[in-house]
Amino acid sequence: MTDGGDDKSRRFFFALWPDEVSRPALGGLAREVALESGGRPTPPNLIHLTLAFVGQQPQIRVDSLRRLAGNVHAKSFVLQLDEVGGFRRAGIAWLGASSPQAELKALHDDLARVLQSRGFPVDERPYAPHLTLARRTVSVIDRRLPEPIRWRVTSFALVASELAPKGPAYRTVAEWRLAT
């Protein structure tokens, strides 16, 4: 599926989107963390967890991404996020997990494997799953939430990102269900 837009302005990534129940809690946490860190909160409808960033791709490669993602075999799981931290140099405040989650790692690793098999770029650094809560922060927060934010991950998506003066716009290109 394509909307006929300019492929050169679009970047692509695979992501997990929060469910409708956790989205308001994440939006509230983003506003709180932005105030605490001196940053700008991420709008609730843009909060996501990136599985793999593949950058700018021509349409023919996007079609290949869609086919490859169909070869990912992972199970549905409950994502539990309880740690607020930051990337000082990037000016980012994030929400992550204090303990690794085997199901999330398995999903990421399987996706990375199929992407690498067809020459797509895969970050060589260890996977550090997180949701960006605020940008342009001036101080780093390091704390645990009193209660984790959880949601059942039932699918993952290929997302197009278009940069604009008012901020990024995301559009889900395709989505794949996880096994139950």
Summary of the structure (lengths in Angstrom):
residues: 180
radius of gyration: 16.1
end to end distance: 26.4
largest distance: 46.1
contacts: 519
relative contact order: 0.27
helix: 27%
strand: 38%
